[in-house]
Amino acid sequence: MAIKQRLILLNFLQFFIWGSWLLTVGKYCDNTMHWSYTEFGAIFSTMGIASLVMPAIAGIIADRWINAERLYGIFHIIAAVILFSVPVIKDPTVMFWVMLLNMMFYMPTISLSITVAYTSLEGRKLDIIKHYPPIRVWGTIGFIVALWIISLTGLGALASQFYVASAASLVLGLYAFTLPKCPPLGKGHKSSFVESLGLNAFSLFKNFKMALFFIFAMLLGASLQLTNAYGANFLDDFARIDLYKDLVSVKYPEIIMSISQISETLFILTIPFFMKRFGIKKVMLFSMIAWVLRFGLFAFGNPSEGLWMIVLSCIIYGMAFDFFNISGSLFVETQSKPETKASAQGLFMMMTNGFGAILGSILSGIIIEGYFRHDGISDWKGIWLTFAIYSLVVAVAFALLFRHKHDKNIVASTAKH
């Protein structure tokens, strides 16, 4: 099998694992285990907590001591064992710690998969910019396929979804040991503990514009967690209403939600045009406005005559997610010194997937449980409108406070590399 096909399989399984449970764990915690949204919010925050430190630690290990593909395989095998144990857990506190342990091993594999792919492509003299994106898109396809399988088989509210994820993780872990060798490239290189963990990037906070950017990155990271955590639950709750309970969109909510991932793959292709035409700040602002529409359409949509609003919301998700993540990464690239670029990108991911994820997961659970859930019934219109107002405040604040002049030459120069 050619290296590109092998890396396609790696990316497919990498995100198939995540898609097997990420958007349906809320339904499992609510409908099956009957845990509160505060408890679920804590469980969902484990992804953010793990993202704060584990990717950096895994990077140090792969740089200095163990082949990246071996560490990648070991982590997936351990995660497979942990996921296999989830169905026997009956206590939300225990679930929190077990899922935290799982995410401590899963989250680093995302960056490790990139390391393995880059090293394998470079070892064969292949252009990463040209060949990696078509390979990476199969990760999103894997996520979508997993969602469809879980939805069509009715596993969304069952513990069996974790068995599916466990099996895929085990297969990928074993498969990783057959991949091209990615030996440690930093063996013998001495750096301070602060540099090793990428903590020197925090010096960027001395720059007001960069500090402001990272704060907004955290706030947008919180928005991302809201739809991942509650989207499927929102549609699933329509099953309690006789008018909607037999509709396909209610029976298979994960399939409707997968439109978001399909849109994500398409909006990536439009980014070069928007970046060149409007500049980084406006593209990021488009993302924030898209989040307002994402939540607002959910608030007024329903699975029948209002289905178009839900579908449009899922389509808009592609812009909401891609435009900030890609343009934000480019902003960090153009504003950082060469010696801190890698650390700055790590800080960007830490603020969005780490602190932002924790903020969104925990606070949303507390807010929903305290103000929008009574006698087991959720006021989804109020929930989504609250999230829309939050996103609107963030967008207005960003437009007023964040100052950045569009430079077409910088965007064009960065795009070439």
C-alpha positions in Angstrom: 0.0 0.0 0.0 1.4 3.4 -1.0 2.2 5.8 1.8 -0.6 8.2 1.0 -3.2 5.4 1.2 -1.6 4.3 4.5 -1.9 7.8 6.0 -5.4 8.1 4.7 -6.3 5.0 6.7 -4.5 6.5 9.8 -6.5 9.7 9.6 -9.8 7.9 8.9 -9.4 5.8 12.1 -8.0 8.7 14.1 -11.3 10.6 13.8 -13.6 7.6 13.5 -12.7 6.9 17.1 -13.7 10.4 18.2 -16.9 10.4 16.0 -18.0 7.2 17.6 -18.9 9.0 20.9 -18.1 12.7 20.9 -21.5 14.0 19.7 -23.5 11.2 21.4 -22.0 11.0 24.8 -24.4 13.7 25.9 -27.4 11.6 24.9 -25.9 8.7 26.8 -25.3 10.7 30.0 -28.8 12.3 29.8 -31.2 9.7 28.4 -29.5 6.5 29.6 -27.6 7.4 32.8 -29.9 10.3 33.8 -26.9 12.4 35.0 -27.3 16.2 35.4 -26.0 18.6 32.8 -23.6 19.9 35.4 -22.2 16.4 35.7 -22.1 16.0 32.0 -20.4 19.4 31.5 -17.6 18.2 33.8 -17.3 15.0 31.9 -17.1 16.8 28.6 -14.5 19.2 29.9 -12.0 16.4 30.2 -11.0 17.0 26.5 -10.0 20.6 27.4 -8.2 19.6 30.6 -6.1 17.0 28.8 -5.3 19.5 26.0 -3.6 21.8 28.5 -0.5 19.6 29.1 -0.6 16.2 27.4 0.1 17.2 23.7 3.2 19.1 24.9 4.4 16.2 27.1 3.9 13.7 24.3 5.8 15.9 21.9 8.8 16.0 24.2 8.8 12.2 24.5 8.5 11.8 20.7 11.2 14.4 20.2 13.7 12.9 22.6 13.1 9.2 23.4 10.6 7.2 21.5 9.7 6.9 17.8 6.5 9.0 17.2 4.7 6.1 15.4 5.4 3.8 18.4 4.2 6.3 21.0 1.2 6.9 18.8 0.4 3.2 18.8 1.0 2.8 22.5 -1.3 5.7 23.4 -4.2 4.3 21.2 -3.9 0.8 22.7 -4.1 2.2 26.2 -7.0 4.4 25.2 -8.7 1.3 23.7 -8.5 -0.4 27.1 -9.9 2.6 28.9 -12.8 3.0 26.5 -13.7 -0.6 26.8 -14.2 -0.1 30.6 -16.6 2.8 30.2 -19.8 0.8 29.9 -19.5 -0.6 33.4 -19.3 2.8 35.0 -22.5 3.9 36.8 -21.2 6.9 38.8 -20.6 10.3 37.1 -17.6 11.1 39.2 -15.9 7.9 38.2 -16.9 8.6 34.6 -15.2 12.0 34.8 -11.9 10.4 35.9 -12.0 7.6 33.5 -12.8 9.9 30.5 -10.1 12.3 31.7 -7.6 9.4 31.6 -8.9 8.4 28.2 -8.5 12.0 26.8 -5.0 12.2 28.4 -4.0 9.5 25.9 -6.2 10.4 23.0 -5.6 14.1 22.6 -1.8 13.8 22.1 -2.5 11.4 19.2 -4.0 14.2 17.1 -0.7 16.1 17.0 1.3 12.8 16.9 -0.7 11.8 13.8 0.4 15.0 12.1 4.0 14.3 13.1 3.9 10.8 11.6 2.2 12.1 8.4 4.7 14.9 7.9 7.7 12.7 8.6 6.5 10.0 6.3 5.8 12.4 3.4 9.0 14.3 3.8 10.9 11.0 3.9 9.6 10.3 0.4 10.3 13.9 -0.8 6.6 14.7 -1.1 5.3 18.2 -0.8 3.4 18.5 2.5 1.3 21.5 1.4 0.2 19.7 -1.7 -0.3 16.1 -0.4 -1.3 16.4 3.3 -4.7 18.3 3.0 -6.3 15.6 0.7 -5.1 13.0 3.3 -6.3 15.0 6.3 -9.8 15.4 4.9 -10.3 11.6 5.3 -10.2 12.3 9.0 -13.3 14.3 8.8 -14.9 11.6 6.6 -14.0 9.1 9.3 -15.8 11.2 11.9 -18.9 11.4 9.6 -18.9 7.7 8.9 -18.7 6.9 12.6 -21.6 9.3 13.4 -23.7 7.7 10.7 -22.9 4.2 12.0 -23.8 5.1 15.6 -27.0 6.8 14.5 -28.3 4.2 12.1 -27.6 1.3 14.5 -29.3 3.1 17.4 -26.2 3.1 19.5 -26.2 6.9 20.3 -27.8 6.4 23.7 -26.1 3.1 24.5 -22.9 2.2 26.1 -22.0 0.1 23.0 -20.8 3.2 21.3 -17.7 3.0 23.5 -17.0 -0.5 22.4 -17.0 0.7 18.8 -14.6 3.4 19.7 -12.5 0.9 21.7 -12.2 -1.5 18.8 -11.2 1.2 16.3 -8.6 2.5 18.8 -7.1 -1.0 19.2 -6.9 -1.5 15.5 -5.3 1.8 14.9 -2.9 1.3 17.8 -1.7 -2.0 16.3 -1.6 -0.6 12.8 0.6 2.3 13.9 3.5 -0.2 14.5 3.5 -1.0 10.8 4.0 2.7 9.8 7.3 4.2 8.6 9.7 4.9 11.4 9.7 8.4 12.9 12.8 8.5 15.1 13.3 11.2 17.8 14.9 14.2 16.1 15.6 16.1 19.3 17.7 13.5 21.0 20.7 15.2 22.6 19.3 18.7 22.2 19.2 20.5 25.5 16.5 23.1 26.3 15.0 24.5 29.4 11.9 23.0 30.9 10.0 26.2 30.0 11.0 25.9 26.4 10.2 22.2 26.3 6.6 22.8 27.3 6.3 25.7 25.0 5.7 28.0 27.9 8.0 30.7 26.4 5.1 31.5 24.0 3.3 33.1 27.0 5.7 36.0 26.5 3.4 36.9 23.6 0.9 38.1 26.2 3.1 41.2 26.7 1.9 42.3 23.3 -1.6 43.8 23.8 -2.9 42.7 20.4 -1.7 39.2 20.8 -3.0 39.0 24.4 -6.4 40.2 23.1 -6.3 37.6 20.3 -5.6 34.7 22.6 -8.5 35.8 24.9 -10.9 35.8 22.0 -9.5 32.4 20.9 -10.5 31.1 24.3 -14.0 32.6 24.1 -14.5 31.1 20.6 -13.2 27.7 21.9 -16.0 27.8 24.4 -18.6 28.2 21.6 -17.3 25.1 19.8 -17.9 23.0 22.8 -21.5 24.0 23.0 -22.6 22.5 19.7 -20.4 19.4 20.2 -21.9 18.8 23.6 -25.6 19.5 23.1 -26.5 19.4 19.4 -27.6 15.7 19.3 -29.4 16.1 22.7 -31.3 19.1 21.2 -32.7 17.1 18.3 -33.2 14.0 20.3 -35.5 15.8 22.8 -38.0 16.4 20.0 -38.9 12.7 20.3 -40.9 13.6 23.4 -43.3 15.6 21.2 -45.9 13.5 19.3 -45.8 15.9 16.3 -42.1 15.3 15.7 -41.2 11.9 17.3 -41.5 9.8 14.0 -39.5 12.2 11.8 -36.3 10.9 10.3 -34.4 13.9 11.7 -35.4 13.0 15.2 -34.8 9.3 14.9 -31.3 9.9 13.5 -30.1 13.2 14.9 -26.4 12.4 14.4 -26.9 12.2 10.7 -28.3 15.8 10.7 -25.4 16.9 12.9 -22.9 15.3 10.5 -23.9 18.0 7.9 -21.7 20.3 10.1 -18.6 18.2 9.4 -19.4 17.9 5.7 -19.7 21.7 5.6 -16.4 22.0 7.4 -14.6 20.2 4.5 -16.2 22.5 1.9 -15.5 25.8 3.7 -11.8 25.0 4.0 -11.6 25.4 0.2 -13.0 29.0 0.3 -10.6 30.3 2.9 -7.9 31.5 0.4 -10.4 33.6 -1.4 -11.9 35.2 1.8 -8.4 35.8 3.3 -7.2 37.6 0.2 -10.3 39.6 -0.3 -11.2 40.6 3.3 -8.2 40.0 5.5 -7.6 38.1 8.7 -9.6 40.3 11.1 -12.8 40.3 8.9 -12.6 36.5 8.3 -12.3 35.9 12.0 -15.3 38.3 12.5 -17.3 36.4 9.9 -16.6 33.3 12.0 -18.0 35.0 15.1 -21.1 36.2 13.3 -21.5 32.7 12.0 -21.6 31.4 15.6 -24.5 33.8 16.3 -26.4 32.4 13.4 -25.5 28.9 14.3 -27.1 29.2 17.7 -29.9 31.5 16.6 -31.1 29.2 13.9 -31.1 26.3 16.3 -33.3 28.4 18.7 -36.1 28.8 16.2 -35.7 25.6 14.2 -37.6 22.3 14.5 -37.5 18.9 12.8 -40.5 19.6 10.6 -41.3 22.9 8.9 -38.3 24.5 10.6 -35.9 21.8 9.5 -34.3 24.1 7.0 -33.1 26.3 9.9 -31.4 23.4 11.5 -29.8 22.3 8.3 -28.7 25.9 7.5 -27.2 26.1 11.0 -25.2 23.0 10.3 -24.0 24.4 7.0 -23.0 27.7 8.7 -21.0 25.6 11.2 -18.3 25.1 8.5 -17.7 28.8 8.4 -17.9 29.3 12.1 -15.3 26.6 12.8 -12.9 26.9 9.9 -12.7 30.6 9.5 -11.5 31.3 13.0 -9.2 28.2 13.3 -7.5 28.6 10.0 -7.2 32.4 9.9 -6.3 32.4 13.6 -3.5 30.0 13.0 -2.3 32.2 10.1 -2.5 35.3 12.3 -0.3 33.6 14.9 2.2 32.5 12.1 2.5 36.1 10.8 2.7 37.8 14.2 5.2 35.5 16.0 9.0 35.6 15.9 10.6 32.6 14.1 12.0 31.1 17.4 8.5 31.2 19.0 6.2 30.2 16.1 5.8 26.5 17.1 5.2 27.4 20.7 2.7 30.2 19.7 0.7 27.7 17.6 0.7 25.4 20.6 -0.5 28.3 22.8 -3.3 29.0 20.2 -4.5 25.4 20.4 -4.2 25.5 24.2 -6.4 28.5 24.5 -9.1 27.1 22.1 -9.1 23.4 22.8 -7.8 23.7 26.4 -9.0 26.7 28.4 -11.9 27.4 25.9 -13.1 23.9 26.0 -13.1 23.8 29.8 -14.9 27.2 30.0 -17.6 26.1 27.5 -18.1 22.7 28.9 -18.3 23.4 32.6 -20.1 26.8 32.5 -22.7 25.6 30.0 -23.6 22.7 32.1 -24.0 24.9 35.2 -26.1 27.4 33.3 -28.4 24.9 31.6 -29.0 23.0 34.8 -29.6 26.1 36.9 -31.8 28.1 34.5 -33.0 26.1 31.6 -33.8 22.6 32.8 -36.9 21.8 35.0 -38.3 18.3 35.8 -36.1 16.7 33.2 -37.2 19.0 30.4 -34.8 21.4 28.7 -35.8 24.8 27.4 -33.7 24.6 24.2 -34.9 27.8 22.7 -33.7 29.7 25.8 -30.5 27.7 25.8 -29.6 28.5 22.2 -30.6 32.1 22.4 -28.4 32.5 25.5 -25.5 31.0 23.5 -26.3 33.3 20.5 -26.3 36.4 22.8 -23.0 35.3 24.2 -21.5 34.9 20.7 -22.9 38.3 19.7 -21.3 40.0 22.6 -18.0 38.3 21.7 -18.3 39.4 18.1 -19.1 43.0 18.9 -16.3 43.2 21.5 -13.9 41.7 18.9 -14.9 44.2 16.2 -14.4 47.2 18.6 -11.3 46.1 20.5 -9.2 44.1 18.1 -7.0 46.2 15.8 -5.3 44.6 12.8 -4.5 46.1 9.4 -5.0 43.8 6.4 -1.8 43.1 4.5 -2.3 41.2 1.3 1.4 40.6 0.9 1.7 38.8 4.2 -1.2 36.6 3.5 0.1 35.7 0.0 3.6 35.1 1.3 2.4 32.8 4.1 0.1 30.8 1.8 3.1 29.9 -0.4 4.9 28.2 2.5 
